[in-house]
Amino acid sequence: ITFIFVGIAIVCDEYFQPSLEAISEALNLSADVAGATFLAAGSSAPELFTSLSDAFSACPASMGIGTIVGSAMFNILVIVALSCAVAGQSGASLLIDWRPVARD
């Protein structure tokens, strides 16, 4: 398992991040826009390919839908909970706008 994580780290550092920077520079995008679009799309690429492989396989198992729903639940629940926990430990008040919470 350690080799897998090291391999992923090398691929991301050597190929993924520089390619996203080159695309962003070619399109004259600011760092905020590039982060919100290309990094979000890049981080969701495994879910997309899992769904596509399931949709076009000989015997679809509806694995793609479960993958997307499970990932969305993880993003909504775990990431928000960890953000709140870190903000709570620092003693700072955390103001959360209701619109993104209601949207998600």
FIKOLZA-1660 file (N, C-alpha, C; in steps of 0.1 Angstrom, whole numbers, plus 5000, padded with zeros to 4 digits):
% residues 104
   i   px   py   pz ch aa at
   1 5008 4988 5000  A  I  N
   1 5000 5000 5000  A  I CA
   1 5009 5012 5000  A  I  C
   2 5020 5012 5007  A  T  N
   2 5029 5023 5007  A  T CA
   2 5034 5027 4993  A  T  C
   3 5037 5016 4985  A  F  N
   3 5041 5019 4971  A  F CA
   3 5031 5026 4963  A  F  C
   4 5018 5023 4965  A  I  N
   4 5007 5029 4958  A  I CA
   4 5007 5044 4961  A  I  C
   5 5008 5047 4974  A  F  N
   5 5007 5061 4978  A  F CA
   5 5019 5069 4973  A  F  C
   6 5031 5063 4973  A  V  N
   6 5043 5069 4968  A  V CA
   6 5041 5071 4953  A  V  C
   7 5036 5061 4946  A  G  N
   7 5034 5063 4931  A  G CA
   7 5024 5074 4928  A  G  C
   8 5013 5074 4935  A  I  N
   8 5004 5085 4933  A  I CA
   8 5010 5099 4936  A  I  C
   9 5018 5100 4946  A  A  N
   9 5024 5113 4949  A  A CA
   9 5034 5117 4938  A  A  C
  10 5041 5107 4933  A  I  N
  10 5051 5111 4922  A  I CA
  10 5043 5115 4910  A  I  C
  11 5033 5108 4906  A  V  N
  11 5025 5111 4894  A  V CA
  11 5019 5125 4895  A  V  C
  12 5013 5128 4907  A  C  N
  12 5007 5141 4909  A  C CA
  12 5017 5152 4909  A  C  C
  13 5028 5150 4916  A  D  N
  13 5038 5161 4916  A  D CA
  13 5045 5163 4903  A  D  C
  14 5048 5153 4896  A  E  N
  14 5056 5154 4884  A  E CA
  14 5048 5157 4871  A  E  C
  15 5035 5152 4871  A  Y  N
  15 5028 5153 4858  A  Y CA
  15 5015 5161 4860  A  Y  C
  16 5007 5158 4870  A  F  N
  16 4993 5163 4871  A  F CA
  16 4994 5178 4874  A  F  C
  17 5001 5182 4884  A  Q  N
  17 5001 5196 4888  A  Q CA
  17 5008 5205 4877  A  Q  C
  18 5019 5201 4872  A  P  N
  18 5025 5209 4861  A  P CA
  18 5016 5210 4848  A  P  C
  19 5009 5200 4845  A  S  N
  19 5000 5200 4834  A  S CA
  19 4989 5210 4836  A  S  C
  20 4983 5210 4848  A  L  N
  20 4972 5219 4851  A  L CA
  20 4977 5234 4851  A  L  C
  21 4990 5236 4856  A  E  N
  21 4995 5249 4855  A  E CA
  21 4997 5254 4841  A  E  C
  22 5002 5245 4832  A  A  N
  22 5004 5248 4818  A  A CA
  22 4991 5252 4811  A  A  C
  23 4980 5244 4814  A  I  N
  23 4967 5247 4808  A  I CA
  23 4962 5260 4813  A  I  C
  24 4963 5263 4826  A  S  N
  24 4958 5275 4832  A  S CA
  24 4966 5287 4826  A  S  C
  25 4979 5286 4824  A  E  N
  25 4986 5297 4818  A  E CA
  25 4983 5299 4804  A  E  C
  26 4980 5288 4796  A  A  N
  26 4977 5290 4782  A  A CA
  26 4963 5296 4781  A  A  C
  27 4954 5294 4790  A  L  N
  27 4941 5300 4790  A  L CA
  27 4940 5313 4797  A  L  C
  28 4951 5318 4803  A  N  N
  28 4952 5331 4810  A  N CA
  28 4942 5331 4822  A  N  C
  29 4941 5320 4829  A  L  N
  29 4932 5319 4841  A  L CA
  29 4939 5324 4853  A  L  C
  30 4932 5330 4862  A  S  N
  30 4937 5333 4875  A  S CA
  30 4939 5321 4884  A  S  C
  31 4946 5322 4894  A  A  N
  31 4948 5310 4903  A  A CA
  31 4935 5305 4909  A  A  C
  32 4926 5314 4912  A  D  N
  32 4913 5311 4918  A  D CA
  32 4905 5303 4909  A  D  C
  33 4904 5308 4896  A  V  N
  33 4896 5301 4886  A  V CA
  33 4901 5288 4883  A  V  C
  34 4915 5287 4881  A  A  N
  34 4921 5274 4878  A  A CA
  34 4919 5264 4889  A  A  C
  35 4920 5268 4902  A  G  N
  35 4918 5259 4913  A  G CA
  35 4903 5254 4913  A  G  C
  36 4894 5263 4911  A  A  N
  36 4880 5260 4912  A  A CA
  36 4875 5251 4900  A  A  C
  37 4882 5252 4889  A  T  N
  37 4877 5244 4877  A  T CA
  37 4886 5232 4875  A  T  C
  38 4899 5234 4871  A  F  N
  38 4907 5223 4867  A  F CA
  38 4911 5213 4879  A  F  C
  39 4914 5219 4891  A  L  N
  39 4917 5210 4902  A  L CA
  39 4905 5202 4906  A  L  C
  40 4893 5209 4906  A  A  N
  40 4881 5201 4910  A  A CA
  40 4878 5190 4900  A  A  C
  41 4879 5193 4887  A  A  N
  41 4877 5183 4877  A  A CA
  41 4887 5172 4877  A  A  C
  42 4900 5176 4880  A  G  N
  42 4910 5166 4881  A  G CA
  42 4908 5157 4893  A  G  C
  43 4903 5162 4904  A  S  N
  43 4901 5154 4916  A  S CA
  43 4889 5145 4914  A  S  C
  44 4880 5149 4906  A  S  N
  44 4868 5140 4903  A  S CA
  44 4869 5131 4892  A  S  C
  45 4881 5131 4885  A  A  N
  45 4883 5123 4873  A  A CA
  45 4882 5108 4876  A  A  C
  46 4887 5103 4888  A  P  N
  46 4885 5088 4890  A  P CA
  46 4870 5084 4891  A  P  C
  47 4862 5093 4897  A  E  N
  47 4848 5090 4898  A  E CA
  47 4841 5090 4884  A  E  C
  48 4845 5099 4875  A  L  N
  48 4840 5100 4862  A  L CA
  48 4844 5087 4854  A  L  C
  49 4856 5083 4855  A  F  N
  49 4861 5071 4847  A  F CA
  49 4854 5058 4853  A  F  C
  50 4852 5058 4866  A  T  N
  50 4846 5046 4872  A  T CA
  50 4831 5045 4866  A  T  C
  51 4824 5057 4866  A  S  N
  51 4811 5057 4861  A  S CA
  51 4810 5053 4846  A  S  C
  52 4819 5059 4838  A  L  N
  52 4819 5056 4824  A  L CA
  52 4822 5041 4822  A  L  C
  53 4832 5035 4829  A  S  N
  53 4835 5021 4827  A  S CA
  53 4823 5012 4831  A  S  C
  54 4816 5016 4841  A  D  N
  54 4804 5008 4845  A  D CA
  54 4793 5010 4835  A  D  C
  55 4791 5022 4829  A  A  N
  55 4780 5024 4820  A  A CA
  55 4783 5017 4807  A  A  C
  56 4795 5015 4803  A  F  N
  56 4798 5009 4790  A  F CA
  56 4803 4995 4791  A  F  C
  57 4802 4989 4803  A  S  N
  57 4807 4975 4804  A  S CA
  57 4796 4965 4799  A  S  C
  58 4801 4953 4797  A  A  N
  58 4792 4943 4792  A  A CA
  58 4780 4940 4802  A  A  C
  59 4783 4939 4815  A  C  N
  59 4773 4937 4825  A  C CA
  59 4773 4948 4835  A  C  C
  60 4766 4959 4833  A  P  N
  60 4767 4970 4842  A  P CA
  60 4762 4966 4856  A  P  C
  61 4769 4971 4866  A  A  N
  61 4765 4967 4880  A  A CA
  61 4761 4979 4888  A  A  C
  62 4758 4990 4882  A  S  N
  62 4754 5003 4888  A  S CA
  62 4764 5007 4899  A  S  C
  63 4777 5004 4896  A  M  N
  63 4787 5008 4905  A  M CA
  63 4790 5023 4904  A  M  C
  64 4788 5029 4893  A  G  N
  64 4791 5043 4891  A  G CA
  64 4782 5052 4899  A  G  C
  65 4769 5049 4900  A  I  N
  65 4760 5057 4908  A  I CA
  65 4764 5057 4923  A  I  C
  66 4767 5045 4928  A  G  N
  66 4772 5044 4942  A  G CA
  66 4785 5051 4945  A  G  C
  67 4794 5051 4935  A  T  N
  67 4806 5058 4936  A  T CA
  67 4804 5073 4937  A  T  C
  68 4796 5079 4929  A  I  N
  68 4794 5093 4929  A  I CA
  68 4786 5097 4941  A  I  C
  69 4776 5090 4945  A  V  N
  69 4768 5093 4957  A  V CA
  69 4777 5092 4970  A  V  C
  70 4785 5082 4971  A  G  N
  70 4794 5080 4982  A  G CA
  70 4804 5091 4983  A  G  C
  71 4810 5095 4972  A  S  N
  71 4820 5105 4972  A  S CA
  71 4814 5119 4976  A  S  C
  72 4802 5121 4971  A  A  N
  72 4795 5134 4975  A  A CA
  72 4792 5134 4989  A  A  C
  73 4787 5123 4995  A  M  N
  73 4785 5122 5009  A  M CA
  73 4797 5125 5017  A  M  C
  74 4808 5119 5013  A  F  N
  74 4821 5121 5020  A  F CA
  74 4825 5135 5019  A  F  C
  75 4824 5141 5008  A  N  N
  75 4828 5155 5006  A  N CA
  75 4819 5164 5015  A  N  C
  76 4806 5162 5015  A  I  N
  76 4798 5170 5023  A  I CA
  76 4799 5168 5038  A  I  C
  77 4800 5156 5042  A  L  N
  77 4800 5153 5057  A  L CA
  77 4814 5154 5063  A  L  C
  78 4824 5148 5057  A  V  N
  78 4837 5147 5064  A  V CA
  78 4845 5160 5062  A  V  C
  79 4845 5166 5050  A  I  N
  79 4853 5178 5048  A  I CA
  79 4847 5190 5056  A  I  C
  80 4834 5191 5057  A  V  N
  80 4828 5202 5064  A  V CA
  80 4830 5199 5079  A  V  C
  81 4829 5187 5084  A  A  N
  81 4831 5184 5098  A  A CA
  81 4845 5187 5102  A  A  C
  82 4855 5183 5094  A  L  N
  82 4869 5186 5097  A  L CA
  82 4872 5200 5097  A  L  C
  83 4866 5208 5088  A  S  N
  83 4868 5222 5088  A  S CA
  83 4862 5229 5101  A  S  C
  84 4851 5224 5105  A  C  N
  84 4845 5230 5117  A  C CA
  84 4853 5226 5129  A  C  C
  85 4858 5213 5130  A  A  N
  85 4867 5209 5141  A  A CA
  85 4879 5217 5142  A  A  C
  86 4886 5220 5131  A  V  N
  86 4898 5227 5131  A  V CA
  86 4895 5242 5135  A  V  C
  87 4885 5247 5130  A  A  N
  87 4881 5261 5134  A  A CA
  87 4877 5262 5148  A  A  C
  88 4871 5252 5154  A  G  N
  88 4867 5251 5168  A  G CA
  88 4879 5250 5177  A  G  C
  89 4889 5243 5173  A  Q  N
  89 4901 5242 5181  A  Q CA
  89 4910 5255 5182  A  Q  C
  90 4909 5262 5171  A  S  N
  90 4917 5275 5171  A  S CA
  90 4910 5286 5179  A  S  C
  91 4898 5284 5183  A  G  N
  91 4891 5294 5191  A  G CA
  91 4885 5305 5182  A  G  C
  92 4886 5304 5169  A  A  N
  92 4880 5314 5161  A  A CA
  92 4866 5311 5158  A  A  C
  93 4858 5321 5156  A  S  N
  93 4844 5319 5152  A  S CA
  93 4843 5316 5137  A  S  C
  94 4834 5307 5134  A  L  N
  94 4833 5303 5120  A  L CA
  94 4819 5307 5115  A  L  C
  95 4819 5317 5106  A  L  N
  95 4806 5321 5100  A  L CA
  95 4804 5313 5087  A  L  C
  96 4793 5306 5086  A  I  N
  96 4789 5298 5075  A  I CA
  96 4777 5304 5068  A  I  C
  97 4778 5307 5055  A  D  N
  97 4767 5312 5048  A  D CA
  97 4757 5301 5045  A  D  C
  98 4745 5303 5046  A  W  N
  98 4734 5293 5045  A  W CA
  98 4733 5288 5030  A  W  C
  99 4736 5297 5020  A  R  N
  99 4733 5293 5006  A  R CA
  99 4741 5281 5001  A  R  C
 100 4754 5280 5004  A  P  N
 100 4761 5268 4999  A  P CA
 100 4756 5256 5007  A  P  C
 101 4753 5257 5019  A  V  N
 101 4748 5245 5027  A  V CA
 101 4735 5241 5021  A  V  C
 102 4726 5250 5018  A  A  N
 102 4713 5246 5012  A  A CA
 102 4715 5241 4998  A  A  C
 103 4724 5246 4991  A  R  N
 103 4726 5242 4977  A  R CA
 103 4731 5227 4977  A  R  C
 104 4741 5224 4986  A  D  N
 104 4747 5211 4986  A  D CA
 104 4738 5201 4992  A  D  C
% end
